[in-house]
Amino acid sequence: MAPTTVTESYPLTIIKYVGLTLSLLCLLLAILTFLLCRSIRNVSTSLHLQLCLCLCVFHGFIFNLMPRSRNQVACAVIAALLHYLFLACFSWMFLEGLHLFLIVRNLQVVNYTSRFIKRFMYPFGYGFPALVVAISAAVNHKGYGAYTKCFLSPESGFHWSFLGPVCAIILINIMFFALTLWILRRTLSSLNADVSTLRDHRLLTFKAIAQFFILGCPWSLGFLQVGPAAMVMRYLYFIAISLQGPFIFLVHCLLNRQVREEYRRWIKRFRTSSTKSQTSDLSMSAVPTTSTKTKDGWEPRERKDSCLVPKL
């Protein structure tokens, strides 16, 4: 994302590793939640799941340095694969912004919005990056693979085949964000004193603002890593990116009522099974035993639950 060569300092490296580790952990928890919670499986969950998977790959490559290879063909293949994966990440970010805007716009006809998104999300989410990579490779296949790392070569402006779509998606998401806030503001102003409806709309407003700052703002900070403020922007960039995983887990999991109920059922089920296991162990250990003498020594023998009658 940086227009110039980036040099990392030791504190920045620590922030990157700690922040991205936390982000990857939250993304993995969110992925497990979306896969295991059957009660929340819908179009929105599918969007969140695909975005989490792409962000895991993205953060994984940021966590480690870009791969290098002395084989030019292998380096070009790796660069094309990374180009596709990174664009897929931004494609799903665009679909998240579009889905949120359509939900806010069609609050009364959510089913129509879900059908529309479900029909086009997979072809666009994974088809659009493939189209961009195919066109880029057809125009200039030598642009894949640089001398320092296996990614897009900055010569002849070939790296704009990645930065161009990214800039367009960020600008479109900013437009979606502005329209979403405008629609929500108009809706909130026309509401009556229904507290539950007001709470739902305020939660949706919070999600819209959080998605803009956490999903849109970090990538735009990458372009600002120039001039005297480059180091400050670099710190802000990595801190903001590190908050992506916690944001997704917070908004789409912890703040989701159905997910919280599912978590409670899981905890209750775990406690019940743990209690049964402890009770079974205690009942087995409470059985009295006596010893019998054998050739090898004394061995314990189960004592029968009967009264001993003394002989007269």
HELIX and SHEET records of a PDB file:
HELIX    1   1 TYR A   10  LEU A   36  1                                  27    
HELIX    2   2 ARG A   38  ILE A   40  5                                   3    
HELIX    3   3 VAL A   43  PHE A   63  1                                  21    
HELIX    4   4 GLN A   72  ARG A  105  1                                  34    
HELIX    5   5 VAL A  110  VAL A  139  1                                  30    
HELIX    6   6 HIS A  141  GLY A  143  5                                   3    
HELIX    7   7 GLU A  155  GLY A  157  5                                   3    
HELIX    8   8 TRP A  160  SER A  189  1                                  30    
HELIX    9   9 VAL A  195  GLN A  211  1                                  17    
HELIX   10  10 PHE A  212  GLY A  216  3                                   5    
HELIX   11  11 CYS A  217  GLY A  222  1                                   6    
HELIX   12  12 GLY A  227  ALA A  229  5                                   3    
HELIX   13  13 ALA A  230  SER A  242  1                                  13    
HELIX   14  14 GLN A  244  PHE A  249  1                                   6    
HELIX   15  15 LEU A  250  LEU A  254  3                                   5    
HELIX   16  16 ARG A  257  SER A  285  1                                  29    
SHEET    1   A 2 THR A 289  THR A 294  0                                        
SHEET    2   A 2 GLY A 297  GLU A 302 -1                                        
END                                                                             
